[in-house]
């Protein structure tokens, strides 16, 4: 009987770990999409600046 309870306890820990990893992945997706949006917007500004006038910082 003891090995059964150990098995379920281990399985429960693994499920909890998987859930926390999934949350981390979702956070990373949000962060990376935000960063990607910021970079895209910055690149757009630089391109506009170069097109309108040749001096761009």
PDB file of N, CA, C and O in Angstrom:
ATOM      1  N   UNK A   1       0.823  -1.206   0.000  1.00  0.00           N
ATOM      2  CA  UNK A   1       0.000   0.000   0.000  1.00  0.00           C
ATOM      3  C   UNK A   1       0.863   1.264   0.000  1.00  0.00           C
ATOM      4  O   UNK A   1       0.504   2.277  -0.599  1.00  0.00           O
ATOM      5  N   UNK A   2       1.991   1.183   0.675  1.00  0.00           N
ATOM      6  CA  UNK A   2       2.826   2.363   0.813  1.00  0.00           C
ATOM      7  C   UNK A   2       3.321   2.874  -0.545  1.00  0.00           C
ATOM      8  O   UNK A   2       3.380   4.082  -0.772  1.00  0.00           O
ATOM      9  N   UNK A   3       3.674   1.956  -1.440  1.00  0.00           N
ATOM     10  CA  UNK A   3       4.179   2.373  -2.746  1.00  0.00           C
ATOM     11  C   UNK A   3       3.095   3.082  -3.556  1.00  0.00           C
ATOM     12  O   UNK A   3       3.402   3.977  -4.344  1.00  0.00           O
ATOM     13  N   UNK A   4       1.824   2.691  -3.370  1.00  0.00           N
ATOM     14  CA  UNK A   4       0.729   3.376  -4.062  1.00  0.00           C
ATOM     15  C   UNK A   4       0.645   4.841  -3.645  1.00  0.00           C
ATOM     16  O   UNK A   4       0.538   5.724  -4.495  1.00  0.00           O
ATOM     17  N   UNK A   5       0.694   5.097  -2.353  1.00  0.00           N
ATOM     18  CA  UNK A   5       0.584   6.481  -1.888  1.00  0.00           C
ATOM     19  C   UNK A   5       1.798   7.291  -2.355  1.00  0.00           C
ATOM     20  O   UNK A   5       1.661   8.465  -2.698  1.00  0.00           O
ATOM     21  N   UNK A   6       2.974   6.678  -2.370  1.00  0.00           N
ATOM     22  CA  UNK A   6       4.165   7.360  -2.888  1.00  0.00           C
ATOM     23  C   UNK A   6       3.976   7.709  -4.356  1.00  0.00           C
ATOM     24  O   UNK A   6       4.323   8.805  -4.797  1.00  0.00           O
ATOM     25  N   UNK A   7       3.426   6.769  -5.099  1.00  0.00           N
ATOM     26  CA  UNK A   7       3.206   6.982  -6.529  1.00  0.00           C
ATOM     27  C   UNK A   7       2.286   8.183  -6.762  1.00  0.00           C
ATOM     28  O   UNK A   7       2.580   9.052  -7.583  1.00  0.00           O
ATOM     29  N   UNK A   8       1.169   8.218  -6.029  1.00  0.00           N
ATOM     30  CA  UNK A   8       0.215   9.313  -6.225  1.00  0.00           C
ATOM     31  C   UNK A   8       0.787  10.646  -5.756  1.00  0.00           C
ATOM     32  O   UNK A   8       0.518  11.689  -6.351  1.00  0.00           O
ATOM     33  N   UNK A   9       1.572  10.606  -4.693  1.00  0.00           N
ATOM     34  CA  UNK A   9       2.190  11.839  -4.202  1.00  0.00           C
ATOM     35  C   UNK A   9       3.173  12.379  -5.241  1.00  0.00           C
ATOM     36  O   UNK A   9       3.197  13.579  -5.515  1.00  0.00           O
ATOM     37  N   UNK A  10       3.975  11.496  -5.811  1.00  0.00           N
ATOM     38  CA  UNK A  10       4.924  11.897  -6.852  1.00  0.00           C
ATOM     39  C   UNK A  10       4.189  12.440  -8.067  1.00  0.00           C
ATOM     40  O   UNK A  10       4.582  13.456  -8.640  1.00  0.00           O
ATOM     41  N   UNK A  11       3.116  11.755  -8.455  1.00  0.00           N
ATOM     42  CA  UNK A  11       2.334  12.197  -9.614  1.00  0.00           C
ATOM     43  C   UNK A  11       1.755  13.580  -9.356  1.00  0.00           C
ATOM     44  O   UNK A  11       1.764  14.436 -10.241  1.00  0.00           O
ATOM     45  N   UNK A  12       1.255  13.798  -8.152  1.00  0.00           N
ATOM     46  CA  UNK A  12       0.680  15.093  -7.786  1.00  0.00           C
ATOM     47  C   UNK A  12       1.747  16.188  -7.869  1.00  0.00           C
ATOM     48  O   UNK A  12       1.481  17.273  -8.386  1.00  0.00           O
ATOM     49  N   UNK A  13       2.942  15.912  -7.367  1.00  0.00           N
ATOM     50  CA  UNK A  13       4.040  16.882  -7.440  1.00  0.00           C
ATOM     51  C   UNK A  13       4.379  17.203  -8.891  1.00  0.00           C
ATOM     52  O   UNK A  13       4.603  18.361  -9.241  1.00  0.00           O
ATOM     53  N   UNK A  14       4.417  16.171  -9.734  1.00  0.00           N
ATOM     54  CA  UNK A  14       4.724  16.385 -11.146  1.00  0.00           C
ATOM     55  C   UNK A  14       3.665  17.241 -11.825  1.00  0.00           C
ATOM     56  O   UNK A  14       3.989  18.095 -12.651  1.00  0.00           O
ATOM     57  N   UNK A  15       2.393  17.012 -11.478  1.00  0.00           N
ATOM     58  CA  UNK A  15       1.313  17.824 -12.049  1.00  0.00           C
ATOM     59  C   UNK A  15       1.477  19.277 -11.620  1.00  0.00           C
ATOM     60  O   UNK A  15       1.349  20.188 -12.438  1.00  0.00           O
ATOM     61  N   UNK A  16       1.760  19.494 -10.344  1.00  0.00           N
ATOM     62  CA  UNK A  16       1.959  20.858  -9.850  1.00  0.00           C
ATOM     63  C   UNK A  16       3.123  21.525 -10.585  1.00  0.00           C
ATOM     64  O   UNK A  16       3.039  22.694 -10.964  1.00  0.00           O
ATOM     65  N   UNK A  17       4.199  20.782 -10.781  1.00  0.00           N
ATOM     66  CA  UNK A  17       5.365  21.317 -11.470  1.00  0.00           C
ATOM     67  C   UNK A  17       4.999  21.685 -12.904  1.00  0.00           C
ATOM     68  O   UNK A  17       5.385  22.745 -13.396  1.00  0.00           O
ATOM     69  N   UNK A  18       4.260  20.813 -13.568  1.00  0.00           N
ATOM     70  CA  UNK A  18       3.850  21.074 -14.948  1.00  0.00           C
ATOM     71  C   UNK A  18       2.973  22.317 -15.026  1.00  0.00           C
ATOM     72  O   UNK A  18       3.101  23.107 -15.962  1.00  0.00           O
ATOM     73  N   UNK A  19       2.084  22.497 -14.052  1.00  0.00           N
ATOM     74  CA  UNK A  19       1.228  23.684 -14.048  1.00  0.00           C
ATOM     75  C   UNK A  19       2.059  24.951 -13.888  1.00  0.00           C
ATOM     76  O   UNK A  19       1.791  25.951 -14.554  1.00  0.00           O
ATOM     77  N   UNK A  20       3.058  24.923 -13.019  1.00  0.00           N
ATOM     78  CA  UNK A  20       3.869  26.118 -12.818  1.00  0.00           C
ATOM     79  C   UNK A  20       4.716  26.410 -14.057  1.00  0.00           C
ATOM     80  O   UNK A  20       4.932  27.573 -14.398  1.00  0.00           O
ATOM     81  N   UNK A  21       5.188  25.380 -14.722  1.00  0.00           N
ATOM     82  CA  UNK A  21       5.941  25.575 -15.967  1.00  0.00           C
ATOM     83  C   UNK A  21       5.035  26.204 -17.021  1.00  0.00           C
ATOM     84  O   UNK A  21       5.453  27.111 -17.741  1.00  0.00           O
ATOM     85  N   UNK A  22       3.795  25.721 -17.113  1.00  0.00           N
ATOM     86  CA  UNK A  22       2.837  26.274 -18.076  1.00  0.00           C
ATOM     87  C   UNK A  22       2.589  27.753 -17.805  1.00  0.00           C
ATOM     88  O   UNK A  22       2.502  28.552 -18.738  1.00  0.00           O
ATOM     89  N   UNK A  23       2.475  28.119 -16.530  1.00  0.00           N
ATOM     90  CA  UNK A  23       2.294  29.526 -16.177  1.00  0.00           C
ATOM     91  C   UNK A  23       3.507  30.345 -16.606  1.00  0.00           C
ATOM     92  O   UNK A  23       3.360  31.442 -17.145  1.00  0.00           O
ATOM     93  N   UNK A  24       4.713  29.810 -16.365  1.00  0.00           N
ATOM     94  CA  UNK A  24       5.931  30.511 -16.776  1.00  0.00           C
ATOM     95  C   UNK A  24       5.957  30.709 -18.282  1.00  0.00           C
ATOM     96  O   UNK A  24       6.337  31.775 -18.765  1.00  0.00           O
ATOM     97  N   UNK A  25       5.554  29.680 -19.026  1.00  0.00           N
ATOM     98  CA  UNK A  25       5.533  29.775 -20.489  1.00  0.00           C
ATOM     99  C   UNK A  25       4.571  30.870 -20.930  1.00  0.00           C
ATOM    100  O   UNK A  25       4.885  31.643 -21.835  1.00  0.00           O
ATOM    101  N   UNK A  26       3.405  30.942 -20.299  1.00  0.00           N
ATOM    102  CA  UNK A  26       2.436  31.983 -20.648  1.00  0.00           C
ATOM    103  C   UNK A  26       2.993  33.365 -20.341  1.00  0.00           C
ATOM    104  O   UNK A  26       2.810  34.293 -21.129  1.00  0.00           O
ATOM    105  N   UNK A  27       3.670  33.513 -19.205  1.00  0.00           N
ATOM    106  CA  UNK A  27       4.284  34.801 -18.862  1.00  0.00           C
ATOM    107  C   UNK A  27       5.321  35.184 -19.908  1.00  0.00           C
ATOM    108  O   UNK A  27       5.368  36.330 -20.357  1.00  0.00           O
ATOM    109  N   UNK A  28       6.152  34.219 -20.293  1.00  0.00           N
ATOM    110  CA  UNK A  28       7.187  34.496 -21.289  1.00  0.00           C
ATOM    111  C   UNK A  28       6.578  34.913 -22.617  1.00  0.00           C
ATOM    112  O   UNK A  28       7.093  35.805 -23.290  1.00  0.00           O
ATOM    113  N   UNK A  29       5.466  34.259 -22.999  1.00  0.00           N
ATOM    114  CA  UNK A  29       4.799  34.632 -24.253  1.00  0.00           C
ATOM    115  C   UNK A  29       4.325  36.069 -24.205  1.00  0.00           C
ATOM    116  O   UNK A  29       4.497  36.818 -25.167  1.00  0.00           O
ATOM    117  N   UNK A  30       3.723  36.459 -23.080  1.00  0.00           N
ATOM    118  CA  UNK A  30       3.228  37.830 -22.935  1.00  0.00           C
ATOM    119  C   UNK A  30       4.393  38.809 -22.999  1.00  0.00           C
ATOM    120  O   UNK A  30       4.329  39.818 -23.701  1.00  0.00           O
ATOM    121  N   UNK A  31       5.454  38.505 -22.264  1.00  0.00           N
ATOM    122  CA  UNK A  31       6.624  39.392 -22.230  1.00  0.00           C
ATOM    123  C   UNK A  31       7.255  39.494 -23.616  1.00  0.00           C
ATOM    124  O   UNK A  31       7.573  40.591 -24.075  1.00  0.00           O
ATOM    125  N   UNK A  32       7.437  38.351 -24.286  1.00  0.00           N
ATOM    126  CA  UNK A  32       8.103  38.376 -25.589  1.00  0.00           C
ATOM    127  C   UNK A  32       7.242  39.069 -26.635  1.00  0.00           C
ATOM    128  O   UNK A  32       7.776  39.754 -27.507  1.00  0.00           O
ATOM    129  N   UNK A  33       5.912  38.908 -26.571  1.00  0.00           N
ATOM    130  CA  UNK A  33       5.065  39.601 -27.538  1.00  0.00           C
ATOM    131  C   UNK A  33       5.089  41.101 -27.269  1.00  0.00           C
ATOM    132  O   UNK A  33       5.043  41.899 -28.205  1.00  0.00           O
ATOM    133  N   UNK A  34       5.161  41.491 -26.000  1.00  0.00           N
ATOM    134  CA  UNK A  34       5.258  42.912 -25.658  1.00  0.00           C
ATOM    135  C   UNK A  34       6.571  43.484 -26.181  1.00  0.00           C
ATOM    136  O   UNK A  34       6.590  44.540 -26.812  1.00  0.00           O
ATOM    137  N   UNK A  35       7.678  42.769 -25.910  1.00  0.00           N
ATOM    138  CA  UNK A  35       8.992  43.220 -26.380  1.00  0.00           C
ATOM    139  C   UNK A  35       9.005  43.273 -27.907  1.00  0.00           C
ATOM    140  O   UNK A  35       9.515  44.226 -28.495  1.00  0.00           O
ATOM    141  N   UNK A  36       8.445  42.249 -28.542  1.00  0.00           N
ATOM    142  CA  UNK A  36       8.381  42.225 -30.003  1.00  0.00           C
ATOM    143  C   UNK A  36       7.616  43.420 -30.544  1.00  0.00           C
ATOM    144  O   UNK A  36       8.015  44.020 -31.542  1.00  0.00           O
ATOM    145  N   UNK A  37       6.510  43.767 -29.882  1.00  0.00           N
ATOM    146  CA  UNK A  37       5.722  44.931 -30.294  1.00  0.00           C
ATOM    147  C   UNK A  37       6.520  46.212 -30.142  1.00  0.00           C
ATOM    148  O   UNK A  37       6.479  47.078 -31.016  1.00  0.00           O
ATOM    149  N   UNK A  38       7.244  46.340 -29.042  1.00  0.00           N
ATOM    150  CA  UNK A  38       8.055  47.532 -28.802  1.00  0.00           C
ATOM    151  C   UNK A  38       9.152  47.653 -29.854  1.00  0.00           C
ATOM    152  O   UNK A  38       9.384  48.733 -30.397  1.00  0.00           O
ATOM    153  N   UNK A  39       9.825  46.541 -30.139  1.00  0.00           N
ATOM    154  CA  UNK A  39      10.896  46.551 -31.143  1.00  0.00           C
ATOM    155  C   UNK A  39      10.316  46.895 -32.511  1.00  0.00           C
ATOM    156  O   UNK A  39      10.883  47.702 -33.248  1.00  0.00           O
ATOM    157  N   UNK A  40       9.182  46.279 -32.845  1.00  0.00           N
ATOM    158  CA  UNK A  40       8.539  46.553 -34.134  1.00  0.00           C
ATOM    159  C   UNK A  40       8.172  48.019 -34.270  1.00  0.00           C
ATOM    160  O   UNK A  40       8.367  48.624 -35.324  1.00  0.00           O
ATOM    161  N   UNK A  41       7.639  48.588 -33.196  1.00  0.00           N
ATOM    162  CA  UNK A  41       7.239  49.992 -33.241  1.00  0.00           C
ATOM    163  C   UNK A  41       8.478  50.876 -33.381  1.00  0.00           C
ATOM    164  O   UNK A  41       8.462  51.852 -34.130  1.00  0.00           O
ATOM    165  N   UNK A  42       9.537  50.540 -32.671  1.00  0.00           N
ATOM    166  CA  UNK A  42      10.784  51.305 -32.748  1.00  0.00           C
ATOM    167  C   UNK A  42      11.362  51.229 -34.161  1.00  0.00           C
ATOM    168  O   UNK A  42      11.770  52.247 -34.720  1.00  0.00           O
ATOM    169  N   UNK A  43      11.400  50.031 -34.738  1.00  0.00           N
ATOM    170  CA  UNK A  43      11.912  49.866 -36.097  1.00  0.00           C
ATOM    171  C   UNK A  43      11.080  50.665 -37.087  1.00  0.00           C
ATOM    172  O   UNK A  43      11.623  51.250 -38.024  1.00  0.00           O
ATOM    173  N   UNK A  44       9.772  50.694 -36.889  1.00  0.00           N
ATOM    174  CA  UNK A  44       8.889  51.479 -37.755  1.00  0.00           C
ATOM    175  C   UNK A  44       9.238  52.953 -37.685  1.00  0.00           C
ATOM    176  O   UNK A  44       9.266  53.632 -38.712  1.00  0.00           O
ATOM    177  N   UNK A  45       9.505  53.462 -36.480  1.00  0.00           N
ATOM    178  CA  UNK A  45       9.854  54.870 -36.302  1.00  0.00           C
ATOM    179  C   UNK A  45      11.175  55.172 -36.999  1.00  0.00           C
ATOM    180  O   UNK A  45      11.311  56.196 -37.669  1.00  0.00           O
ATOM    181  N   UNK A  46      12.132  54.290 -36.842  1.00  0.00           N
ATOM    182  CA  UNK A  46      13.441  54.498 -37.466  1.00  0.00           C
ATOM    183  C   UNK A  46      13.288  54.524 -38.982  1.00  0.00           C
ATOM    184  O   UNK A  46      13.872  55.376 -39.651  1.00  0.00           O
ATOM    185  N   UNK A  47      12.507  53.595 -39.525  1.00  0.00           N
ATOM    186  CA  UNK A  47      12.303  53.541 -40.973  1.00  0.00           C
ATOM    187  C   UNK A  47      11.625  54.810 -41.465  1.00  0.00           C
ATOM    188  O   UNK A  47      12.039  55.377 -42.476  1.00  0.00           O
ATOM    189  N   UNK A  48      10.588  55.265 -40.767  1.00  0.00           N
ATOM    190  CA  UNK A  48       9.905  56.504 -41.136  1.00  0.00           C
ATOM    191  C   UNK A  48      10.884  57.663 -41.135  1.00  0.00           C
ATOM    192  O   UNK A  48      10.896  58.494 -42.043  1.00  0.00           O
ATOM    193  N   UNK A  49      11.699  57.700 -40.103  1.00  0.00           N
ATOM    194  CA  UNK A  49      12.652  58.783 -39.945  1.00  0.00           C
ATOM    195  C   UNK A  49      13.648  58.795 -41.097  1.00  0.00           C
ATOM    196  O   UNK A  49      13.952  59.856 -41.642  1.00  0.00           O
ATOM    197  N   UNK A  50      14.150  57.642 -41.465  1.00  0.00           N
ATOM    198  CA  UNK A  50      15.102  57.543 -42.572  1.00  0.00           C
ATOM    199  C   UNK A  50      14.432  57.948 -43.885  1.00  0.00           C
ATOM    200  O   UNK A  50      15.048  58.616 -44.715  1.00  0.00           O
ATOM    201  N   UNK A  51      13.177  57.546 -44.074  1.00  0.00           N
ATOM    202  CA  UNK A  51      12.477  57.879 -45.308  1.00  0.00           C
ATOM    203  C   UNK A  51      12.196  59.374 -45.416  1.00  0.00           C
ATOM    204  O   UNK A  51      12.312  59.943 -46.502  1.00  0.00           O
ATOM    205  N   UNK A  52      11.829  60.020 -44.308  1.00  0.00           N
ATOM    206  CA  UNK A  52      11.456  61.430 -44.367  1.00  0.00           C
ATOM    207  C   UNK A  52      12.684  62.339 -44.380  1.00  0.00           C
ATOM    208  O   UNK A  52      12.722  63.339 -45.097  1.00  0.00           O
ATOM    209  N   UNK A  53      13.677  61.981 -43.583  1.00  0.00           N
ATOM    210  CA  UNK A  53      14.911  62.779 -43.573  1.00  0.00           C
ATOM    211  C   UNK A  53      16.089  61.850 -43.297  1.00  0.00           C
ATOM    212  O   UNK A  53      15.953  60.889 -42.540  1.00  0.00           O
ATOM    213  N   UNK A  54      17.202  62.116 -43.882  1.00  0.00           N
ATOM    214  CA  UNK A  54      18.320  61.180 -43.820  1.00  0.00           C
ATOM    215  C   UNK A  54      19.037  61.177 -42.480  1.00  0.00           C
ATOM    216  O   UNK A  54      19.793  60.247 -42.198  1.00  0.00           O
ATOM    217  N   UNK A  55      18.827  62.176 -41.656  1.00  0.00           N
ATOM    218  CA  UNK A  55      19.476  62.182 -40.346  1.00  0.00           C
ATOM    219  C   UNK A  55      18.530  61.583 -39.314  1.00  0.00           C
ATOM    220  O   UNK A  55      17.488  62.160 -39.006  1.00  0.00           O
ATOM    221  N   UNK A  56      18.896  60.437 -38.790  1.00  0.00           N
ATOM    222  CA  UNK A  56      18.052  59.774 -37.808  1.00  0.00           C
ATOM    223  C   UNK A  56      18.923  59.158 -36.736  1.00  0.00           C
ATOM    224  O   UNK A  56      19.927  58.514 -37.040  1.00  0.00           O
ATOM    225  N   UNK A  57      18.547  59.349 -35.492  1.00  0.00           N
ATOM    226  CA  UNK A  57      19.327  58.795 -34.386  1.00  0.00           C
ATOM    227  C   UNK A  57      18.719  57.468 -33.981  1.00  0.00           C
ATOM    228  O   UNK A  57      19.215  56.817 -33.061  1.00  0.00           O
TER     229      UNK A  57
END
